[in-house]
Amino acid sequence: MNEKTCAKIDLWRERITEQGRSGLSVKEFCKERGISAWSFYDWRKRLREAGPLRFALVERGPVRQESAVDAPLEVVLLSGERVRIGSGVEAPTLRMVLGVLRT
């Protein structure tokens, strides 16, 4: 899957999640954002058929030492907390996690 396709999938996942949280009907939500309800329903169906998202295990508690090989990427938040990301994570999942951390 190329980067443009991944970005489009991420955009539609965000829109679908946002609509669910908004309390608006699909029709109202789409009208406010200038997107067609047909496209919304089509993408929602596609993403449901693609299956559930995979998430990484999040452990809270004392920090344990890991070698650089175990966690090739480490994000240090302003709070000082660290997010270690293993080499097997898929790009769309990583983009979603980083998006959540930005909020």
Biopython code that builds the backbone (N, CA, C, O; Angstrom):
import numpy as np
from Bio.PDB.StructureBuilder import StructureBuilder

atoms = [
    (1, "MET", "N", (0.855, -1.170, 0.000)),
    (1, "MET", "CA", (0.000, 0.000, 0.000)),
    (1, "MET", "C", (0.903, 1.236, 0.000)),
    (1, "MET", "O", (1.830, 1.322, 0.805)),
    (2, "ASN", "N", (0.642, 2.191, -0.893)),
    (2, "ASN", "CA", (1.503, 3.368, -0.960)),
    (2, "ASN", "C", (1.087, 4.412, 0.081)),
    (2, "ASN", "O", (0.039, 4.305, 0.718)),
    (3, "GLU", "N", (1.936, 5.412, 0.227)),
    (3, "GLU", "CA", (1.729, 6.429, 1.264)),
    (3, "GLU", "C", (0.449, 7.227, 1.041)),
    (3, "GLU", "O", (-0.238, 7.579, 1.999)),
    (4, "LYS", "N", (0.129, 7.513, -0.213)),
    (4, "LYS", "CA", (-1.080, 8.283, -0.530)),
    (4, "LYS", "C", (-2.340, 7.499, -0.125)),
    (4, "LYS", "O", (-3.281, 8.061, 0.434)),
    (5, "THR", "N", (-2.337, 6.210, -0.415)),
    (5, "THR", "CA", (-3.469, 5.358, -0.048)),
    (5, "THR", "C", (-3.610, 5.272, 1.472)),
    (5, "THR", "O", (-4.719, 5.345, 2.001)),
    (6, "CYS", "N", (-2.482, 5.116, 2.171)),
    (6, "CYS", "CA", (-2.506, 5.055, 3.641)),
    (6, "CYS", "C", (-3.054, 6.347, 4.224)),
    (6, "CYS", "O", (-3.829, 6.323, 5.180)),
    (7, "ALA", "N", (-2.653, 7.469, 3.651)),
    (7, "ALA", "CA", (-3.132, 8.769, 4.141)),
    (7, "ALA", "C", (-4.636, 8.894, 3.944)),
    (7, "ALA", "O", (-5.333, 9.430, 4.805)),
    (8, "LYS", "N", (-5.138, 8.403, 2.819)),
    (8, "LYS", "CA", (-6.574, 8.472, 2.543)),
    (8, "LYS", "C", (-7.353, 7.581, 3.515)),
    (8, "LYS", "O", (-8.412, 7.966, 4.011)),
    (9, "ILE", "N", (-6.823, 6.400, 3.778)),
    (9, "ILE", "CA", (-7.455, 5.484, 4.731)),
    (9, "ILE", "C", (-7.479, 6.116, 6.113)),
    (9, "ILE", "O", (-8.496, 6.072, 6.805)),
    (10, "ASP", "N", (-6.353, 6.705, 6.514)),
    (10, "ASP", "CA", (-6.287, 7.370, 7.822)),
    (10, "ASP", "C", (-7.294, 8.507, 7.913)),
    (10, "ASP", "O", (-7.957, 8.672, 8.937)),
    (11, "LEU", "N", (-7.412, 9.295, 6.842)),
    (11, "LEU", "CA", (-8.355, 10.409, 6.815)),
    (11, "LEU", "C", (-9.780, 9.911, 7.021)),
    (11, "LEU", "O", (-10.530, 10.483, 7.813)),
    (12, "TRP", "N", (-10.159, 8.844, 6.310)),
    (12, "TRP", "CA", (-11.519, 8.335, 6.442)),
    (12, "TRP", "C", (-11.755, 7.677, 7.796)),
    (12, "TRP", "O", (-12.860, 7.765, 8.332)),
    (13, "ARG", "N", (-10.753, 7.028, 8.358)),
    (13, "ARG", "CA", (-10.910, 6.480, 9.714)),
    (13, "ARG", "C", (-11.173, 7.602, 10.703)),
    (13, "ARG", "O", (-12.033, 7.485, 11.576)),
    (14, "GLU", "N", (-10.423, 8.700, 10.559)),
    (14, "GLU", "CA", (-10.613, 9.849, 11.437)),
    (14, "GLU", "C", (-12.007, 10.441, 11.272)),
    (14, "GLU", "O", (-12.671, 10.750, 12.262)),
    (15, "ARG", "N", (-12.453, 10.599, 10.037)),
    (15, "ARG", "CA", (-13.788, 11.155, 9.787)),
    (15, "ARG", "C", (-14.872, 10.281, 10.396)),
    (15, "ARG", "O", (-15.797, 10.787, 11.031)),
    (16, "ILE", "N", (-14.762, 8.982, 10.207)),
    (16, "ILE", "CA", (-15.779, 8.058, 10.721)),
    (16, "ILE", "C", (-15.803, 8.093, 12.246)),
    (16, "ILE", "O", (-16.873, 8.087, 12.854)),
    (17, "THR", "N", (-14.634, 8.127, 12.858)),
    (17, "THR", "CA", (-14.562, 8.221, 14.315)),
    (17, "THR", "C", (-15.145, 9.543, 14.794)),
    (17, "THR", "O", (-15.904, 9.584, 15.763)),
    (18, "GLU", "N", (-14.783, 10.621, 14.110)),
    (18, "GLU", "CA", (-15.279, 11.949, 14.481)),
    (18, "GLU", "C", (-16.807, 12.016, 14.380)),
    (18, "GLU", "O", (-17.464, 12.595, 15.244)),
    (19, "GLN", "N", (-17.362, 11.425, 13.328)),
    (19, "GLN", "CA", (-18.828, 11.431, 13.182)),
    (19, "GLN", "C", (-19.477, 10.690, 14.335)),
    (19, "GLN", "O", (-20.485, 11.144, 14.878)),
    (20, "GLY", "N", (-18.910, 9.558, 14.712)),
    (20, "GLY", "CA", (-19.475, 8.784, 15.814)),
    (20, "GLY", "C", (-19.476, 9.544, 17.122)),
    (20, "GLY", "O", (-20.402, 9.407, 17.920)),
    (21, "ARG", "N", (-18.449, 10.342, 17.349)),
    (21, "ARG", "CA", (-18.338, 11.118, 18.586)),
    (21, "ARG", "C", (-19.147, 12.407, 18.544)),
    (21, "ARG", "O", (-19.471, 12.974, 19.587)),
    (22, "SER", "N", (-19.471, 12.866, 17.349)),
    (22, "SER", "CA", (-20.104, 14.180, 17.187)),
    (22, "SER", "C", (-21.555, 14.224, 17.657)),
    (22, "SER", "O", (-22.053, 15.280, 18.046)),
    (23, "GLY", "N", (-22.228, 13.082, 17.621)),
    (23, "GLY", "CA", (-23.648, 13.082, 17.945)),
    (23, "GLY", "C", (-24.524, 13.487, 16.763)),
    (23, "GLY", "O", (-25.751, 13.495, 16.868)),
    (24, "LEU", "N", (-23.895, 13.821, 15.645)),
    (24, "LEU", "CA", (-24.642, 14.200, 14.442)),
    (24, "LEU", "C", (-24.968, 12.961, 13.619)),
    (24, "LEU", "O", (-24.272, 11.948, 13.685)),
    (25, "SER", "N", (-26.035, 13.065, 12.848)),
    (25, "SER", "CA", (-26.319, 11.990, 11.900)),
    (25, "SER", "C", (-25.257, 12.047, 10.807)),
    (25, "SER", "O", (-24.565, 13.054, 10.659)),
    (26, "VAL", "N", (-25.133, 10.971, 10.050)),
    (26, "VAL", "CA", (-24.167, 10.941, 8.953)),
    (26, "VAL", "C", (-24.479, 12.065, 7.970)),
    (26, "VAL", "O", (-23.577, 12.748, 7.487)),
    (27, "LYS", "N", (-25.755, 12.247, 7.683)),
    (27, "LYS", "CA", (-26.171, 13.276, 6.731)),
    (27, "LYS", "C", (-25.752, 14.670, 7.212)),
    (27, "LYS", "O", (-25.201, 15.453, 6.438)),
    (28, "GLU", "N", (-26.011, 14.979, 8.482)),
    (28, "GLU", "CA", (-25.646, 16.289, 9.036)),
    (28, "GLU", "C", (-24.126, 16.478, 9.052)),
    (28, "GLU", "O", (-23.611, 17.528, 8.669)),
    (29, "PHE", "N", (-23.432, 15.446, 9.499)),
    (29, "PHE", "CA", (-21.975, 15.492, 9.584)),
    (29, "PHE", "C", (-21.364, 15.768, 8.213)),
    (29, "PHE", "O", (-20.506, 16.639, 8.068)),
    (30, "CYS", "N", (-21.816, 15.017, 7.214)),
    (30, "CYS", "CA", (-21.269, 15.166, 5.862)),
    (30, "CYS", "C", (-21.598, 16.538, 5.281)),
    (30, "CYS", "O", (-20.766, 17.150, 4.611)),
    (31, "LYS", "N", (-22.796, 17.012, 5.535)),
    (31, "LYS", "CA", (-23.194, 18.323, 5.020)),
    (31, "LYS", "C", (-22.315, 19.420, 5.609)),
    (31, "LYS", "O", (-21.889, 20.324, 4.890)),
    (32, "GLU", "N", (-22.038, 19.349, 6.921)),
    (32, "GLU", "CA", (-21.199, 20.352, 7.576)),
    (32, "GLU", "C", (-19.779, 20.362, 7.031)),
    (32, "GLU", "O", (-19.131, 21.408, 7.006)),
    (33, "ARG", "N", (-19.297, 19.218, 6.600)),
    (33, "ARG", "CA", (-17.912, 19.107, 6.145)),
    (33, "ARG", "C", (-17.764, 19.103, 4.629)),
    (33, "ARG", "O", (-16.651, 19.031, 4.109)),
    (34, "GLY", "N", (-18.870, 19.179, 3.932)),
    (34, "GLY", "CA", (-18.809, 19.242, 2.475)),
    (34, "GLY", "C", (-18.370, 17.954, 1.813)),
    (34, "GLY", "O", (-17.725, 17.974, 0.765)),
    (35, "ILE", "N", (-18.724, 16.820, 2.430)),
    (35, "ILE", "CA", (-18.412, 15.526, 1.818)),
    (35, "ILE", "C", (-19.722, 14.807, 1.530)),
    (35, "ILE", "O", (-20.737, 15.068, 2.175)),
    (36, "SER", "N", (-19.692, 13.914, 0.571)),
    (36, "SER", "CA", (-20.937, 13.226, 0.221)),
    (36, "SER", "C", (-21.212, 12.088, 1.204)),
    (36, "SER", "O", (-20.303, 11.375, 1.629)),
    (37, "ALA", "N", (-22.473, 11.941, 1.545)),
    (37, "ALA", "CA", (-22.874, 10.852, 2.443)),
    (37, "ALA", "C", (-22.570, 9.508, 1.782)),
    (37, "ALA", "O", (-22.216, 8.548, 2.466)),
    (38, "TRP", "N", (-22.706, 9.435, 0.454)),
    (38, "TRP", "CA", (-22.405, 8.198, -0.257)),
    (38, "TRP", "C", (-20.960, 7.783, -0.013)),
    (38, "TRP", "O", (-20.684, 6.618, 0.274)),
    (39, "SER", "N", (-20.028, 8.745, -0.128)),
    (39, "SER", "CA", (-18.607, 8.439, 0.105)),
    (39, "SER", "C", (-18.383, 7.978, 1.539)),
    (39, "SER", "O", (-17.622, 7.044, 1.793)),
    (40, "PHE", "N", (-19.056, 8.647, 2.472)),
    (40, "PHE", "CA", (-18.913, 8.280, 3.880)),
    (40, "PHE", "C", (-19.326, 6.835, 4.097)),
    (40, "PHE", "O", (-18.578, 6.056, 4.687)),
    (41, "TYR", "N", (-20.519, 6.470, 3.622)),
    (41, "TYR", "CA", (-21.005, 5.095, 3.797)),
    (41, "TYR", "C", (-20.110, 4.079, 3.080)),
    (41, "TYR", "O", (-19.864, 2.988, 3.594)),
    (42, "ASP", "N", (-19.626, 4.446, 1.893)),
    (42, "ASP", "CA", (-18.758, 3.555, 1.134)),
    (42, "ASP", "C", (-17.457, 3.287, 1.902)),
    (42, "ASP", "O", (-17.030, 2.139, 2.025)),
    (43, "TRP", "N", (-16.838, 4.345, 2.414)),
    (43, "TRP", "CA", (-15.592, 4.172, 3.168)),
    (43, "TRP", "C", (-15.826, 3.429, 4.473)),
    (43, "TRP", "O", (-15.001, 2.608, 4.873)),
    (44, "ARG", "N", (-16.927, 3.703, 5.134)),
    (44, "ARG", "CA", (-17.218, 2.996, 6.389)),
    (44, "ARG", "C", (-17.350, 1.500, 6.134)),
    (44, "ARG", "O", (-16.857, 0.687, 6.916)),
    (45, "LYS", "N", (-18.011, 1.139, 5.046)),
    (45, "LYS", "CA", (-18.158, -0.271, 4.691)),
    (45, "LYS", "C", (-16.803, -0.891, 4.357)),
    (45, "LYS", "O", (-16.494, -1.991, 4.816)),
    (46, "ARG", "N", (-15.998, -0.195, 3.563)),
    (46, "ARG", "CA", (-14.670, -0.707, 3.188)),
    (46, "ARG", "C", (-13.808, -0.967, 4.424)),
    (46, "ARG", "O", (-13.163, -2.009, 4.537)),
    (47, "LEU", "N", (-13.810, -0.009, 5.339)),
    (47, "LEU", "CA", (-12.970, -0.135, 6.521)),
    (47, "LEU", "C", (-13.469, -1.236, 7.456)),
    (47, "LEU", "O", (-12.666, -1.908, 8.102)),
    (48, "ARG", "N", (-14.768, -1.422, 7.533)),
    (48, "ARG", "CA", (-15.308, -2.532, 8.342)),
    (48, "ARG", "C", (-14.896, -3.873, 7.750)),
    (48, "ARG", "O", (-14.534, -4.799, 8.476)),
    (49, "GLU", "N", (-14.955, -3.969, 6.428)),
    (49, "GLU", "CA", (-14.598, -5.217, 5.751)),
    (49, "GLU", "C", (-13.106, -5.511, 5.855)),
    (49, "GLU", "O", (-12.689, -6.667, 5.793)),
    (50, "ALA", "N", (-12.298, -4.451, 6.015)),
    (50, "ALA", "CA", (-10.848, -4.621, 6.136)),
    (50, "ALA", "C", (-10.473, -5.247, 7.478)),
    (50, "ALA", "O", (-9.355, -5.733, 7.647)),
    (51, "GLY", "N", (-11.388, -5.235, 8.416)),
    (51, "GLY", "CA", (-11.126, -5.844, 9.716)),
    (51, "GLY", "C", (-10.715, -4.821, 10.755)),
    (51, "GLY", "O", (-10.517, -3.645, 10.448)),
    (52, "PRO", "N", (-10.592, -5.278, 11.972)),
    (52, "PRO", "CA", (-10.257, -4.358, 13.066)),
    (52, "PRO", "C", (-8.804, -3.895, 12.987)),
    (52, "PRO", "O", (-7.952, -4.542, 12.378)),
    (53, "LEU", "N", (-8.556, -2.762, 13.619)),
    (53, "LEU", "CA", (-7.198, -2.250, 13.709)),
    (53, "LEU", "C", (-6.413, -3.054, 14.716)),
    (53, "LEU", "O", (-6.975, -3.598, 15.667)),
    (54, "ARG", "N", (-5.112, -3.129, 14.507)),
    (54, "ARG", "CA", (-4.247, -3.776, 15.485)),
    (54, "ARG", "C", (-3.631, -2.701, 16.356)),
    (54, "ARG", "O", (-3.165, -1.680, 15.850)),
    (55, "PHE", "N", (-3.625, -2.920, 17.647)),
    (55, "PHE", "CA", (-3.050, -1.958, 18.568)),
    (55, "PHE", "C", (-1.879, -2.575, 19.293)),
    (55, "PHE", "O", (-1.781, -3.794, 19.439)),
    (56, "ALA", "N", (-1.011, -1.725, 19.734)),
    (56, "ALA", "CA", (0.151, -2.179, 20.490)),
    (56, "ALA", "C", (-0.230, -2.301, 21.961)),
    (56, "ALA", "O", (-1.125, -1.606, 22.441)),
    (57, "LEU", "N", (0.451, -3.181, 22.661)),
    (57, "LEU", "CA", (0.267, -3.339, 24.092)),
    (57, "LEU", "C", (0.860, -2.131, 24.801)),
    (57, "LEU", "O", (1.998, -1.745, 24.532)),
    (58, "VAL", "N", (0.100, -1.541, 25.696)),
    (58, "VAL", "CA", (0.571, -0.405, 26.474)),
    (58, "VAL", "C", (0.740, -0.861, 27.908)),
    (58, "VAL", "O", (-0.210, -1.318, 28.544)),
    (59, "GLU", "N", (1.943, -0.736, 28.405)),
    (59, "GLU", "CA", (2.228, -1.129, 29.775)),
    (59, "GLU", "C", (2.476, 0.116, 30.607)),
    (59, "GLU", "O", (3.241, 0.995, 30.210)),
    (60, "ARG", "N", (1.832, 0.187, 31.756)),
    (60, "ARG", "CA", (2.060, 1.289, 32.682)),
    (60, "ARG", "C", (2.739, 0.710, 33.901)),
    (60, "ARG", "O", (2.439, -0.409, 34.317)),
    (61, "GLY", "N", (3.626, 1.449, 34.455)),
    (61, "GLY", "CA", (4.302, 0.973, 35.641)),
    (61, "GLY", "C", (5.755, 1.364, 35.621)),
    (61, "GLY", "O", (6.157, 2.249, 34.866)),
    (62, "PRO", "N", (6.547, 0.709, 36.449)),
    (62, "PRO", "CA", (7.971, 1.055, 36.512)),
    (62, "PRO", "C", (8.643, 0.860, 35.159)),
    (62, "PRO", "O", (8.327, -0.062, 34.408)),
    (63, "VAL", "N", (9.566, 1.747, 34.881)),
    (63, "VAL", "CA", (10.308, 1.673, 33.626)),
    (63, "VAL", "C", (11.299, 0.527, 33.710)),
    (63, "VAL", "O", (12.020, 0.388, 34.697)),
    (64, "ARG", "N", (11.328, -0.282, 32.679)),
    (64, "ARG", "CA", (12.324, -1.341, 32.631)),
    (64, "ARG", "C", (13.266, -1.054, 31.469)),
    (64, "ARG", "O", (12.871, -0.467, 30.461)),
    (65, "GLN", "N", (14.457, -1.457, 31.617)),
    (65, "GLN", "CA", (15.471, -1.198, 30.603)),
    (65, "GLN", "C", (15.297, -2.167, 29.433)),
    (65, "GLN", "O", (15.107, -3.367, 29.628)),
    (66, "GLU", "N", (15.364, -1.630, 28.228)),
    (66, "GLU", "CA", (15.319, -2.446, 27.023)),
    (66, "GLU", "C", (16.499, -2.058, 26.157)),
    (66, "GLU", "O", (16.967, -0.920, 26.190)),
    (67, "SER", "N", (16.958, -2.993, 25.406)),
    (67, "SER", "CA", (18.046, -2.664, 24.484)),
    (67, "SER", "C", (17.483, -1.905, 23.288)),
    (67, "SER", "O", (16.282, -1.955, 23.023)),
    (68, "ALA", "N", (18.342, -1.214, 22.579)),
    (68, "ALA", "CA", (17.917, -0.458, 21.400)),
    (68, "ALA", "C", (17.322, -1.374, 20.339)),
    (68, "ALA", "O", (16.505, -0.930, 19.533)),
    (69, "VAL", "N", (17.718, -2.643, 20.325)),
    (69, "VAL", "CA", (17.200, -3.596, 19.343)),
    (69, "VAL", "C", (15.723, -3.897, 19.620)),
    (69, "VAL", "O", (14.943, -4.074, 18.684)),
    (70, "ASP", "N", (15.334, -3.958, 20.907)),
    (70, "ASP", "CA", (13.951, -4.267, 21.269)),
    (70, "ASP", "C", (12.989, -3.153, 20.892)),
    (70, "ASP", "O", (11.853, -3.430, 20.509)),
    (71, "ALA", "N", (13.413, -1.913, 20.989)),
    (71, "ALA", "CA", (12.562, -0.770, 20.681)),
    (71, "ALA", "C", (13.355, 0.206, 19.822)),
    (71, "ALA", "O", (13.987, 1.121, 20.350)),
    (72, "PRO", "N", (13.330, 0.022, 18.486)),
    (72, "PRO", "CA", (14.139, 0.861, 17.621)),
    (72, "PRO", "C", (13.707, 2.328, 17.596)),
    (72, "PRO", "O", (14.474, 3.189, 17.164)),
    (73, "LEU", "N", (12.491, 2.619, 18.052)),
    (73, "LEU", "CA", (12.016, 3.998, 18.072)),
    (73, "LEU", "C", (11.446, 4.303, 19.442)),
    (73, "LEU", "O", (10.632, 3.544, 19.968)),
    (74, "GLU", "N", (11.871, 5.408, 20.013)),
    (74, "GLU", "CA", (11.365, 5.820, 21.313)),
    (74, "GLU", "C", (10.947, 7.277, 21.217)),
    (74, "GLU", "O", (11.723, 8.125, 20.774)),
    (75, "VAL", "N", (9.707, 7.569, 21.636)),
    (75, "VAL", "CA", (9.192, 8.927, 21.638)),
    (75, "VAL", "C", (9.116, 9.361, 23.097)),
    (75, "VAL", "O", (8.503, 8.686, 23.924)),
    (76, "VAL", "N", (9.748, 10.501, 23.408)),
    (76, "VAL", "CA", (9.707, 11.029, 24.765)),
    (76, "VAL", "C", (8.724, 12.190, 24.774)),
    (76, "VAL", "O", (8.920, 13.185, 24.076)),
    (77, "LEU", "N", (7.667, 12.058, 25.568)),
    (77, "LEU", "CA", (6.634, 13.087, 25.656)),
    (77, "LEU", "C", (7.100, 14.224, 26.557)),
    (77, "LEU", "O", (8.038, 14.058, 27.337)),
    (78, "LEU", "N", (6.447, 15.376, 26.451)),
    (78, "LEU", "CA", (6.795, 16.511, 27.298)),
    (78, "LEU", "C", (6.655, 16.174, 28.778)),
    (78, "LEU", "O", (7.348, 16.753, 29.615)),
    (79, "SER", "N", (5.777, 15.254, 29.100)),
    (79, "SER", "CA", (5.566, 14.842, 30.487)),
    (79, "SER", "C", (6.720, 13.980, 31.001)),
    (79, "SER", "O", (6.802, 13.696, 32.196)),
    (80, "GLY", "N", (7.606, 13.568, 30.101)),
    (80, "GLY", "CA", (8.714, 12.694, 30.472)),
    (80, "GLY", "C", (8.425, 11.222, 30.234)),
    (80, "GLY", "O", (9.332, 10.391, 30.297)),
    (81, "GLU", "N", (7.174, 10.894, 29.963)),
    (81, "GLU", "CA", (6.821, 9.505, 29.669)),
    (81, "GLU", "C", (7.416, 9.124, 28.319)),
    (81, "GLU", "O", (7.602, 9.968, 27.443)),
    (82, "ARG", "N", (7.707, 7.849, 28.173)),
    (82, "ARG", "CA", (8.324, 7.349, 26.948)),
    (82, "ARG", "C", (7.402, 6.332, 26.277)),
    (82, "ARG", "O", (6.771, 5.509, 26.940)),
    (83, "VAL", "N", (7.340, 6.410, 24.964)),
    (83, "VAL", "CA", (6.587, 5.453, 24.164)),
    (83, "VAL", "C", (7.612, 4.721, 23.311)),
    (83, "VAL", "O", (8.283, 5.327, 22.475)),
    (84, "ARG", "N", (7.727, 3.425, 23.524)),
    (84, "ARG", "CA", (8.670, 2.613, 22.754)),
    (84, "ARG", "C", (7.903, 1.859, 21.678)),
    (84, "ARG", "O", (6.894, 1.209, 21.951)),
    (85, "ILE", "N", (8.394, 1.957, 20.467)),
    (85, "ILE", "CA", (7.705, 1.383, 19.319)),
    (85, "ILE", "C", (8.605, 0.334, 18.687)),
    (85, "ILE", "O", (9.715, 0.635, 18.248)),
    (86, "GLY", "N", (8.119, -0.889, 18.647)),
    (86, "GLY", "CA", (8.883, -1.995, 18.085)),
    (86, "GLY", "C", (8.919, -1.961, 16.575)),
    (86, "GLY", "O", (8.189, -1.200, 15.941)),
    (87, "SER", "N", (9.750, -2.768, 16.018)),
    (87, "SER", "CA", (9.962, -2.770, 14.569)),
    (87, "SER", "C", (8.796, -3.369, 13.789)),
    (87, "SER", "O", (8.708, -3.149, 12.581)),
    (88, "GLY", "N", (7.908, -4.109, 14.420)),
    (88, "GLY", "CA", (6.826, -4.768, 13.695)),
    (88, "GLY", "C", (5.568, -3.939, 13.514)),
    (88, "GLY", "O", (4.616, -4.414, 12.895)),
    (89, "VAL", "N", (5.528, -2.723, 14.029)),
    (89, "VAL", "CA", (4.300, -1.922, 13.956)),
    (89, "VAL", "C", (4.057, -1.472, 12.520)),
    (89, "VAL", "O", (4.990, -1.114, 11.801)),
    (90, "GLU", "N", (2.789, -1.494, 12.116)),
    (90, "GLU", "CA", (2.413, -1.074, 10.766)),
    (90, "GLU", "C", (2.286, 0.442, 10.713)),
    (90, "GLU", "O", (1.897, 1.070, 11.698)),
    (91, "ALA", "N", (2.611, 1.028, 9.573)),
    (91, "ALA", "CA", (2.619, 2.488, 9.404)),
    (91, "ALA", "C", (1.278, 3.144, 9.749)),
    (91, "ALA", "O", (1.282, 4.153, 10.454)),
    (92, "PRO", "N", (0.126, 2.624, 9.289)),
    (92, "PRO", "CA", (-1.140, 3.278, 9.639)),
    (92, "PRO", "C", (-1.396, 3.281, 11.154)),
    (92, "PRO", "O", (-1.919, 4.256, 11.693)),
    (93, "THR", "N", (-1.031, 2.209, 11.825)),
    (93, "THR", "CA", (-1.211, 2.138, 13.274)),
    (93, "THR", "C", (-0.316, 3.157, 13.955)),
    (93, "THR", "O", (-0.752, 3.841, 14.881)),
    (94, "LEU", "N", (0.923, 3.268, 13.515)),
    (94, "LEU", "CA", (1.847, 4.232, 14.100)),
    (94, "LEU", "C", (1.346, 5.655, 13.891)),
    (94, "LEU", "O", (1.405, 6.468, 14.814)),
    (95, "ARG", "N", (0.852, 5.971, 12.691)),
    (95, "ARG", "CA", (0.312, 7.313, 12.433)),
    (95, "ARG", "C", (-0.854, 7.623, 13.355)),
    (95, "ARG", "O", (-0.975, 8.741, 13.855)),
    (96, "MET", "N", (-1.718, 6.631, 13.583)),
    (96, "MET", "CA", (-2.867, 6.849, 14.446)),
    (96, "MET", "C", (-2.426, 7.089, 15.889)),
    (96, "MET", "O", (-2.932, 7.998, 16.547)),
    (97, "VAL", "N", (-1.499, 6.290, 16.380)),
    (97, "VAL", "CA", (-1.010, 6.445, 17.750)),
    (97, "VAL", "C", (-0.357, 7.814, 17.926)),
    (97, "VAL", "O", (-0.618, 8.503, 18.912)),
    (98, "LEU", "N", (0.481, 8.206, 16.987)),
    (98, "LEU", "CA", (1.131, 9.516, 17.076)),
    (98, "LEU", "C", (0.115, 10.648, 17.003)),
    (98, "LEU", "O", (0.279, 11.676, 17.660)),
    (99, "GLY", "N", (-0.929, 10.463, 16.208)),
    (99, "GLY", "CA", (-1.986, 11.465, 16.143)),
    (99, "GLY", "C", (-2.697, 11.638, 17.479)),
    (99, "GLY", "O", (-3.023, 12.756, 17.876)),
    (100, "VAL", "N", (-2.933, 10.537, 18.162)),
    (100, "VAL", "CA", (-3.573, 10.592, 19.471)),
    (100, "VAL", "C", (-2.657, 11.283, 20.470)),
    (100, "VAL", "O", (-3.128, 12.065, 21.296)),
    (101, "LEU", "N", (-1.374, 11.015, 20.412)),
    (101, "LEU", "CA", (-0.422, 11.627, 21.335)),
    (101, "LEU", "C", (-0.319, 13.134, 21.138)),
    (101, "LEU", "O", (0.006, 13.859, 22.078)),
    (102, "ARG", "N", (-0.587, 13.605, 19.950)),
    (102, "ARG", "CA", (-0.516, 15.051, 19.665)),
    (102, "ARG", "C", (-1.665, 15.819, 20.311)),
    (102, "ARG", "O", (-1.549, 17.023, 20.537)),
    (103, "THR", "N", (-2.772, 15.142, 20.610)),
    (103, "THR", "CA", (-3.937, 15.847, 21.149)),
    (103, "THR", "C", (-3.832, 16.046, 22.638)),
    (103, "THR", "O", (-4.732, 16.624, 23.248)),
]
sb = StructureBuilder()
sb.init_structure("model")
sb.init_model(0)
sb.init_chain("A")
sb.init_seg("    ")
for serial, (resi, resn, name, xyz) in enumerate(atoms, 1):
    if name == "N":
        sb.init_residue(resn, " ", resi, " ")
    sb.init_atom(name, np.array(xyz, "f"), 0.0, 1.0, " ", f" {name:<3s}", serial, name[0])
structure = sb.get_structure()
